[in-house]
Amino acid sequence: MTGTPRPEFVLDGPDELGRLRQFRAGHPDVLVGDGGFGTWQALIPEPDGETVITRYTLRELLDKLGEVTEKYDGRPASGPG
C-alpha cells in the first residue's frame, strides 16, 4: 500500500482527499492506500493481527472506516470489514 493516491484513481467528490487527511490525522495507526486492482484498502492493526478493509472507491472506504472506528470510540474494531 502507498500513502498517496495514484493518478488513475478517480475521486467521487472534491472533499474526499480532505476526508482522507482528516481520517489519517485522527487514526495515524491505520494505513490507507492502494489496494491493487483499482481498489482502496485500509489496514487496521489489532491486538491479535489486523483487519483489512477493501473498497472500490475512497468514499466507500472512508464511510466504512467511519462506521468501524465510531462503534469503538475511535479504536479500531475487531472483525471483518
HELIX and SHEET records of a PDB file:
HELIX    1   1 GLU A   16  GLY A   26  1                                  11    
HELIX    2   2 LEU A   58  LYS A   71  1                                  14    
SHEET    1   A 3 LEU A  31  GLY A  36  0                                        
SHEET    2   A 3 THR A  39  GLU A  46 -1                                        
SHEET    3   A 3 GLY A  49  ARG A  55 -1                                        
END                                                                             
